[in-house]
Amino acid sequence: MTDNKSKKLPRREEIKEQYKWKLEDIYAGHEAWEKDFVKIKGLLPEMAQYQGKLGSASSILLQALKLNDDIQNLIEKVFVYARMRRDENNANTTYQALTDRAQSLAVQVSGAVSFITPEIISIPEQKLKQFLNEQKELQVYTHFFNGLLRQKAHVLTQKEEQILAFSGEISGAAGDIFMMLNNADIKFPHIQNEKGETVELTKGNYVNFMESSDRSVRKNAFESLYATYTKQKNTLAAALNANVKKNMFYSRIRRYPSALEASLYGDNIPKSVYDNLIDTIHAHFPLMHRYVSLRKKVLQLDELHMYDLYTPLVKELNKQIDYPEALDMVEQSLQPLGHDYIDILKTSFNARWIDVYENEGKTGGAYSWGTYSVHPYVLLNYQGTTKDVFTLAHEMGHALHSYYTNKHQPYVYSQYKIFVAEVASTVNESLLMEHLLKHTDNPNEKAYLLNHYLDGFRGTVFRQVMFAEFEKIIHEKAEKGEALTPQLLCEIYHDLNVKYFGDEMVVDSEIDMEWARIPHFYSSFYVYKYATGFSAAASLSKQILDEGQPAVDRYTAFLKSGDSDYPIELLKRAGVDLSTPQPIIDALKIFEKSLEELESLLT
């Protein structure tokens, strides 16, 4: 979608409508958005009338919870619309302002409803049981109540909770500063592509350059990108440090042993799950080092550098895939999930749920997001690579998980936990991989796909666990009083790369700055869930292909379950037990088998 003569990113208005998401499905225009904005403000005094009364009668408690659901549904809608409009072009001041207003209102809402949790927790459990018996409509909130009672030791007084709620706007500052610097302000230099043309380096096309068969292009893109981040290292370190300090503040004020344990508590995930994941990967480092050795051998390099990690080993299959072809590939691969799933998928393709191409100022990467009352959306920065096809499948997994959950759960259980959020997306990727492998007899194409799978595994399991270990280390150091200077962050990150990649890899000094460009570090202790989700998905996709309908039924029930139970329990019912290291070990066996196949094809 770029201009081939100038090689510059197109402006938003230059993108064809069919490739832009239709946010009018949320709000027809700003007037409708403003109407809901005003409506929310009007509901807050109504909510205040319930303060101090939740334990007085079951009917009062029910009314307050219903009103809270309505308010949360509306503020979600208002915020999501504003933020997604801003994501279309982060430099657009109109949508910067809308996002700021929505964020401020969200903080007001948080403060206005902050009395609910401490008041419910203060109701004697016997009385709460009596309320549930009296009001059948209240029974839908049973799991919600149980979750609150679990957190009793970590909930503060009503006044303290209100103060914390009002601190929400400040607490998001580190992430906001990073987002604006990383998406709107940072500018990368122009470099030469494989044809010798001068093009602008962007976060979106960086991946393409790293997959280039021309090593000098890869090296130049790699060094140019990190040189740009290095110029901002003090600001970026300050932002990340502020985010860590925020996590420490909230964990300490709520009496958790650590920021990590605070983050796990809401999902009812034992710290052992996080530690076991890191330990299990450490025990399987030889597999990663073996993969690195294969890459070095096949590329015929005296030294393997960090910028050599993404170029396909089977270069002649590094082809451009048009977007319509990508849609067809994804649709065909997901046929095992049944007619209902495919019908929804087709609707999403045709009804502009997806924002496809990169444009000036657009938020990088890819995500799925939306609101309870409207279908989900997907943001892409599609470049036409095989990886982009897998990204499409991945994000549609998120989208349909949300679709099923929102259709089958009440609002209170619509926000499924992040721990399970990566499962549906990775099941889709696994099914796409199986489909593509099954439909080729070409050894080169099979090798290409196996290489892609191994690269995906490395990125989703090994890489994300390295990120998770980095997060754990920097939080532990900060909790001990150590200053997170740019130098220390770079040293920690460098040492981890040396451990994870082994002796055959030259760990270039530029990679030490990679921590500075990872947005997930501002959603702390998120990334380990990619690895657990990948492992669960490997098992579930195998069950779907091996068992057929019974496994599809279990899986569909999981997609519909939202947050109606603790995530580990939901996955157990689907057929995977992540309370043990076994799913991680099983996934690593698949990695080893695929590695053996690729070794036999290429050596």
C-alpha positions in Angstrom: 0.0 0.0 0.0 3.0 2.3 -0.1 3.9 4.6 -3.0 6.6 2.6 -4.9 8.2 5.8 -6.2 8.6 7.6 -2.8 8.7 4.5 -0.6 7.0 6.6 2.0 4.1 5.5 4.2 0.7 6.5 2.9 -1.5 9.0 4.8 -4.6 7.5 6.4 -6.9 9.0 3.9 -5.0 7.3 1.1 -5.9 3.8 2.3 -8.9 2.3 0.6 -12.0 2.1 2.8 -12.3 -1.7 2.4 -9.0 -2.1 4.2 -10.0 0.1 7.1 -11.9 -1.0 10.1 -15.4 0.4 10.5 -15.5 2.0 13.9 -18.8 3.6 13.0 -20.2 0.3 14.3 -19.3 1.5 17.7 -20.3 5.2 17.2 -21.7 6.7 14.1 -19.8 9.9 14.9 -18.5 12.2 17.6 -21.9 13.3 18.6 -22.9 9.8 19.6 -19.6 9.4 21.5 -20.3 12.7 23.4 -23.8 11.6 24.3 -22.4 8.5 26.0 -19.7 10.5 27.6 -22.3 12.8 29.2 -24.5 9.8 30.1 -21.7 8.2 32.1 -21.1 11.5 34.0 -24.8 11.5 34.8 -24.8 7.9 36.1 -22.0 8.5 38.6 -24.2 10.5 41.1 -26.7 7.7 40.8 -24.0 5.2 41.8 -23.0 7.3 44.7 -26.5 6.8 46.2 -25.7 3.2 46.8 -22.5 3.9 48.8 -22.7 2.5 52.4 -25.9 0.5 51.6 -24.7 -2.6 49.7 -25.0 -4.8 52.8 -28.4 -3.5 53.7 -30.5 -5.6 51.3 -30.0 -8.2 48.5 -32.1 -6.0 46.2 -29.9 -3.0 46.8 -26.8 -5.0 46.1 -28.3 -6.4 42.9 -29.3 -2.9 41.7 -25.8 -1.5 42.4 -24.1 -4.3 40.5 -26.3 -3.9 37.5 -25.7 -0.2 37.4 -22.0 -0.8 37.8 -22.1 -3.2 34.8 -23.9 -0.6 32.7 -21.4 2.1 33.6 -18.4 -0.2 33.0 -19.9 -1.3 29.6 -20.3 2.4 28.6 -16.9 3.6 29.7 -15.3 0.7 28.0 -17.1 1.7 24.8 -16.2 5.3 25.1 -12.5 4.6 25.8 -12.0 1.8 23.2 -13.5 4.0 20.5 -11.3 7.0 21.3 -8.1 4.9 21.7 -8.7 3.0 18.5 -9.3 6.2 16.6 -6.0 7.5 18.0 -4.3 4.3 16.9 -5.3 5.1 13.3 -2.9 8.0 13.5 -1.2 8.8 16.8 -0.3 12.3 15.6 -4.0 13.2 15.2 -4.6 15.8 18.0 -8.4 15.4 17.8 -8.1 11.7 18.9 -5.3 12.4 21.3 -7.8 14.8 23.0 -10.6 12.2 22.9 -8.4 9.6 24.4 -7.2 11.9 27.2 -10.8 12.8 28.0 -11.9 9.1 28.0 -9.0 8.2 30.2 -9.8 11.0 32.7 -13.4 9.9 32.8 -12.4 6.2 33.3 -10.4 7.4 36.3 -13.5 9.2 37.6 -15.6 6.1 37.1 -13.0 4.0 38.9 -13.2 6.4 41.9 -17.0 6.5 41.8 -17.3 2.7 42.0 -14.3 2.1 44.3 -16.6 1.6 47.3 -18.1 -1.6 45.8 -15.3 -4.0 46.4 -14.6 -3.1 50.1 -18.3 -3.0 50.9 -19.0 -6.4 49.4 -15.9 -7.8 51.2 -17.2 -6.3 54.5 -20.5 -8.2 54.2 -20.3 -11.3 56.4 -20.1 -14.4 54.2 -23.2 -15.9 55.8 -25.2 -12.8 55.0 -23.9 -12.9 51.4 -25.1 -16.5 51.1 -28.5 -15.4 52.4 -28.6 -12.6 49.7 -27.8 -15.2 47.0 -30.7 -17.3 48.2 -33.1 -14.4 48.3 -32.2 -13.0 44.8 -31.8 -15.5 42.0 -30.5 -12.8 39.7 -27.6 -12.3 42.2 -26.4 -15.8 41.7 -24.8 -14.9 38.4 -22.3 -13.0 40.4 -21.2 -16.0 42.6 -17.8 -16.4 40.9 -17.3 -12.6 41.1 -18.0 -12.7 44.8 -15.7 -15.6 45.4 -12.9 -13.7 43.5 -13.4 -10.7 45.7 -13.4 -12.7 48.9 -10.1 -14.3 47.9 -8.6 -10.8 47.8 -9.9 -9.7 51.2 -6.5 -9.5 52.7 -5.4 -7.1 49.9 -8.3 -4.7 49.8 -7.9 -1.5 51.7 -10.4 0.8 53.4 -13.0 2.6 51.3 -11.2 5.9 51.5 -7.8 4.3 50.6 -9.4 2.5 47.7 -10.8 5.7 46.4 -7.4 7.4 46.6 -5.9 4.5 44.7 -8.6 4.7 42.1 -7.8 8.4 41.6 -4.2 7.6 41.1 -5.0 5.6 38.0 -4.4 8.5 35.6 -0.9 9.1 37.0 -0.1 5.4 37.1 -0.6 5.1 33.3 1.9 7.9 32.6 4.9 5.7 32.0 3.1 3.6 29.4 1.6 6.7 27.8 5.0 8.4 27.5 6.5 5.2 26.0 3.6 4.8 23.5 3.8 8.4 22.3 7.6 8.3 22.0 7.6 4.9 20.3 4.7 5.5 17.9 4.4 9.2 17.3 7.8 11.0 18.0 10.5 8.5 17.2 11.8 8.7 13.6 14.1 6.2 12.0 16.6 7.0 9.3 16.4 6.1 5.6 18.3 3.0 4.5 18.8 1.1 1.3 16.7 -1.9 0.4 17.8 -5.0 -1.6 17.3 -3.0 -4.9 19.5 -0.2 -3.7 16.5 2.2 -3.3 16.5 4.6 -0.4 13.5 3.9 1.9 12.3 5.0 5.3 12.9 2.5 8.0 9.7 2.0 10.1 8.8 -0.4 12.9 6.4 -2.0 10.4 8.9 -2.7 7.6 11.7 -3.5 10.0 10.6 -7.1 10.1 10.7 -7.3 6.3 14.3 -6.0 6.4 15.3 -8.5 9.0 13.9 -11.3 6.8 15.9 -10.0 3.8 18.2 -12.5 2.0 20.7 -9.6 1.7 22.8 -9.7 4.9 24.0 -6.1 4.5 20.4 -4.9 4.4 19.6 -6.9 7.6 22.7 -5.5 9.3 22.0 -1.9 8.3 18.3 -2.1 9.4 19.3 -3.7 12.7 22.1 -1.2 13.5 19.9 1.8 12.4 16.9 0.8 14.5 18.9 0.3 17.7 21.1 3.4 17.1 17.8 5.4 17.1 16.6 3.8 20.4 20.1 4.2 21.9 19.8 8.0 21.4 16.7 7.9 23.6 18.1 5.4 26.2 17.9 7.7 29.2 14.3 8.7 28.5 13.2 5.1 27.8 15.0 3.7 30.9 13.3 6.4 33.0 9.9 5.4 31.6 10.5 1.7 32.2 11.8 2.4 35.7 8.7 4.5 36.5 6.5 1.6 35.4 8.4 -0.8 37.7 8.1 1.7 40.6 4.4 1.9 39.9 4.1 -1.9 40.2 6.1 -1.9 43.4 3.9 0.9 44.9 0.6 -1.0 44.2 2.0 -4.4 45.4 3.3 -2.9 48.6 0.2 -0.8 49.4 -1.9 -3.9 48.9 0.4 -6.1 51.0 1.6 -8.5 48.4 5.0 -10.1 48.9 6.2 -8.8 45.5 5.0 -7.1 42.3 5.2 -10.5 40.5 2.9 -12.2 43.1 0.5 -9.2 42.9 0.2 -9.7 39.2 -0.5 -13.4 39.5 -3.0 -13.2 42.3 -6.0 -12.0 40.3 -5.7 -15.0 38.0 -5.2 -17.3 41.0 -1.9 -18.5 39.5 0.7 -19.8 41.9 4.2 -18.2 41.6 5.5 -21.7 41.0 3.8 -21.6 37.5 6.0 -18.6 36.5 9.1 -20.1 38.1 8.6 -23.6 36.6 8.2 -22.0 33.2 11.6 -20.3 33.4 13.2 -23.4 35.0 11.8 -25.7 32.3 13.1 -23.5 29.5 16.5 -23.3 31.2 16.6 -27.1 31.3 15.9 -27.2 27.5 18.5 -24.5 26.5 20.4 -27.3 24.5 17.4 -27.4 22.1 17.6 -23.6 21.5 21.4 -23.8 21.1 20.9 -26.7 18.6 18.5 -24.6 16.6 21.1 -21.7 16.5 23.8 -24.1 15.3 21.5 -25.4 12.5 20.8 -21.8 11.4 24.5 -21.0 11.4 25.3 -24.1 9.3 22.5 -23.7 6.8 23.3 -20.0 6.2 26.9 -20.9 5.9 28.1 -18.2 8.2 31.4 -18.0 10.1 29.6 -16.0 12.7 25.8 -15.9 13.4 24.7 -12.5 14.5 21.4 -11.3 16.0 20.3 -9.8 12.7 20.6 -13.3 11.1 17.8 -14.8 13.3 14.8 -13.9 11.1 15.9 -14.5 7.5 14.2 -17.7 6.1 16.5 -20.6 5.7 14.6 -21.6 2.5 15.0 -18.3 0.6 13.3 -19.1 -2.7 9.9 -19.4 -0.8 10.1 -16.0 0.7 7.2 -14.8 -1.5 4.7 -12.0 -1.3 1.2 -13.1 -0.3 -1.7 -10.8 -1.3 -4.2 -10.0 1.5 -7.2 -11.8 -0.2 -5.0 -14.9 -0.5 -4.1 -14.6 3.2 -7.8 -14.5 4.1 -8.5 -17.7 2.1 -5.5 -19.5 3.6 -6.7 -18.7 7.1 -10.3 -19.6 6.4 -9.3 -23.0 4.9 -7.0 -23.9 7.8 -9.7 -23.2 10.4 -12.3 -25.5 8.9 -11.7 -28.2 11.7 -13.3 -25.7 14.1 -16.7 -26.1 12.5 -19.3 -24.2 10.4 -20.3 -21.8 13.1 -16.7 -20.6 13.7 -16.2 -20.3 9.9 -19.4 -18.3 9.4 -18.3 -15.7 12.0 -14.9 -15.6 10.5 -16.3 -14.8 7.0 -18.5 -12.1 8.5 -15.4 -10.5 10.1 -13.6 -10.5 6.8 -16.5 -8.9 4.9 -17.8 -6.5 7.5 -14.6 -4.4 8.0 -13.7 -5.7 11.4 -10.0 -5.4 10.3 -7.7 -2.5 9.8 -5.2 -3.9 7.3 -2.3 -1.7 6.2 0.3 0.5 7.8 -0.1 4.3 7.4 1.7 7.4 8.8 1.3 7.6 12.6 -0.6 4.3 12.9 0.2 2.2 16.0 2.6 -0.5 15.2 2.2 -4.3 15.6 -1.1 -6.0 15.7 -3.9 -6.5 18.2 -7.5 -7.5 18.7 -9.8 -5.2 20.8 -13.3 -4.1 21.1 -16.3 -3.6 23.4 -18.9 -5.9 24.9 -21.8 -4.4 23.0 -20.1 -4.4 19.5 -18.2 -7.0 17.6 -14.4 -7.2 18.1 -11.8 -5.5 15.9 -8.4 -6.3 14.6 -5.5 -4.0 13.9 -2.8 -5.2 11.5 0.2 -3.7 9.7 0.0 -6.2 6.9 3.2 -6.4 4.7 2.5 -9.6 2.7 4.8 -12.1 4.4 4.0 -15.6 5.7 4.5 -14.2 9.2 1.7 -11.7 8.4 -0.7 -14.5 7.4 0.0 -16.2 10.8 -0.5 -12.8 12.5 -3.9 -12.6 10.8 -4.8 -16.1 12.0 -3.5 -15.2 15.5 -5.5 -12.0 15.9 -8.7 -13.6 14.5 -8.3 -16.2 17.3 -8.4 -13.4 19.8 -11.4 -11.8 18.0 -13.5 -14.9 17.9 -12.7 -15.7 21.5 -14.1 -12.3 22.4 -17.0 -12.8 20.1 -18.0 -16.1 21.7 -17.5 -14.8 25.2 -19.5 -11.6 24.7 -22.3 -13.6 23.1 -22.5 -16.2 25.9 -21.4 -14.4 29.1 -22.9 -11.6 31.1 -20.8 -8.4 31.1 -19.3 -9.2 34.5 -17.5 -12.2 32.9 -16.8 -10.8 29.5 -13.1 -9.8 30.2 -11.4 -13.2 30.1 -8.1 -13.3 31.9 -4.9 -12.6 29.9 -3.6 -16.1 31.1 -6.0 -17.7 28.6 -6.0 -14.8 26.1 -3.2 -16.3 24.0 -4.7 -19.8 23.8 -7.3 -19.2 21.1 -4.9 -17.1 19.0 -2.2 -19.8 19.1 -4.7 -22.6 18.3 -5.4 -20.8 15.1 -1.7 -20.5 14.3 -1.2 -24.2 15.0 -4.1 -25.2 12.8 -2.8 -22.9 10.0 0.7 -24.6 10.3 -0.8 -28.1 10.2 -3.0 -27.2 7.1 0.0 -25.7 5.2 2.3 -28.7 6.0 -0.5 -31.2 5.0 -1.0 -29.5 1.7 2.5 -29.6 0.4 4.7 -32.4 -1.0 7.4 -30.0 -1.8 10.5 -30.6 0.4 11.6 -27.0 0.1 8.1 -25.7 1.1 8.0 -28.1 4.0 11.4 -27.0 5.1 10.2 -23.4 4.8 7.2 -24.0 7.0 9.1 -26.0 9.6 11.6 -23.1 9.7 8.7 -20.7 10.2 7.2 -22.9 12.9 10.5 -23.1 14.7 11.0 -19.4 14.4 7.5 -18.9 15.8 8.2 -21.2 18.7 11.4 -19.5 19.4 9.6 -16.1 19.4 6.6 -17.3 21.4 8.2 -19.5 23.9 12.0 -19.0 24.3 11.9 -15.3 23.5 8.8 -14.5 25.7 10.3 -16.5 28.6 13.5 -14.5 28.2 11.3 -11.3 28.4 9.5 -12.8 31.4 12.8 -13.5 33.1 14.0 -10.0 32.4 10.9 -8.6 34.0 11.4 -10.8 37.0 15.0 -9.7 37.4 14.4 -6.0 37.1 11.5 -6.0 39.5 13.5 -8.0 42.1 16.5 -5.6 41.8 14.2 -2.6 42.1 12.5 -4.2 45.2 16.0 -4.6 46.7 16.6 -0.9 46.2 18.9 -1.1 43.1 18.6 1.7 40.5 17.5 0.6 37.1 20.0 2.7 35.0 20.2 2.3 31.3 23.6 0.6 31.8 22.1 -2.0 34.2 19.1 -2.7 32.0 21.5 -3.3 29.0 23.8 -5.5 31.1 20.9 -7.7 32.3 19.5 -8.0 28.8 22.8 -8.8 27.2 23.5 -11.6 29.8 20.1 -13.2 29.1 20.7 -13.2 25.4 24.1 -14.9 25.9 22.4 -17.6 28.1 19.4 -18.2 25.8 21.3 -18.3 22.5 24.5 -20.0 23.5 28.1 -20.0 22.3 27.3 -20.2 18.6 25.6 -16.8 18.6 27.4 -13.5 18.5 25.4 -11.3 20.9 25.8 -7.9 19.2 25.9 -4.9 21.5 23.0 -3.3 19.7 20.6 -6.0 21.0 21.3 -4.8 24.6 18.8 -2.0 23.8 16.0 -4.3 22.8 14.3 -3.8 26.1 13.6 -0.2 25.1 11.2 -1.1 22.3 9.1 -3.8 23.9 5.6 -2.4 24.6 4.6 -5.4 26.6 6.9 -4.4 29.4 4.3 -1.7 30.2 1.7 -4.5 30.7 4.0 -6.1 33.3 4.2 -9.9 33.7 2.1 -10.4 30.6 4.6 -12.1 28.3 5.0 -15.4 30.2 1.4 -16.1 29.2 2.4 -16.3 25.5 4.5 -19.3 26.4 1.9 -21.0 28.6 -0.7 -20.1 26.0 1.4 -21.6 23.2 1.8 -24.8 25.1 -1.9 -25.1 25.8 -2.7 -24.4 22.2 -0.2 -27.0 21.0 -2.2 -29.6 23.0 -5.6 -28.3 22.1 -5.0 -28.1 18.4 -3.6 -31.7 18.4 -6.8 -32.8 20.3 -9.0 -31.0 17.7 -7.3 -32.7 14.8 -7.0 -36.1 16.4 -10.4 -36.4 18.2 -12.6 -34.2 16.0 -16.1 -33.1 17.4 -15.6 -34.0 21.1 -12.5 -31.9 21.2 -14.1 -29.1 19.2 -17.0 -29.1 21.6 -14.7 -28.8 24.6 -12.8 -26.1 22.9 -15.9 -24.1 21.8 -17.1 -24.3 25.4 -13.8 -22.8 26.5 -14.2 -19.9 24.0 -17.7 -19.2 25.4 -16.5 -19.3 29.1 -14.9 -15.9 29.3 -14.0 -15.2 32.9 -16.6 -17.4 34.5 -14.0 -19.4 36.3 -10.3 -19.3 37.2 -8.2 -19.7 34.0 -6.4 -22.8 35.0 -9.7 -24.5 35.7 -11.2 -23.4 32.4 -8.2 -24.9 30.6 -8.4 -28.1 32.6 -12.0 -28.6 31.3 -10.8 -27.9 27.8 -8.2 -30.7 28.2 -4.9 -29.0 29.4 -3.5 -28.8 33.0 -1.1 -25.8 33.2 -0.6 -26.1 36.9 2.2 -28.6 36.1 5.3 -28.1 33.8 4.1 -31.0 31.6 2.4 -28.9 28.9 5.6 -26.9 28.5 7.6 -30.1 28.3 5.2 -31.5 25.7 5.4 -28.4 23.6 9.2 -28.6 23.7 9.0 -32.2 22.4 7.1 -30.8 19.4 9.9 -28.2 18.9 12.5 -31.0 19.0 10.5 -33.2 16.5 10.2 -30.3 14.1 13.9 -29.4 14.6 14.8 -33.0 13.7 12.6 -32.9 10.6 14.2 -29.6 9.5 17.7 -30.9 10.1 17.0 -34.0 8.0 15.7 -31.8 5.1 18.5 -29.2 5.2 21.7 -31.0 6.2 
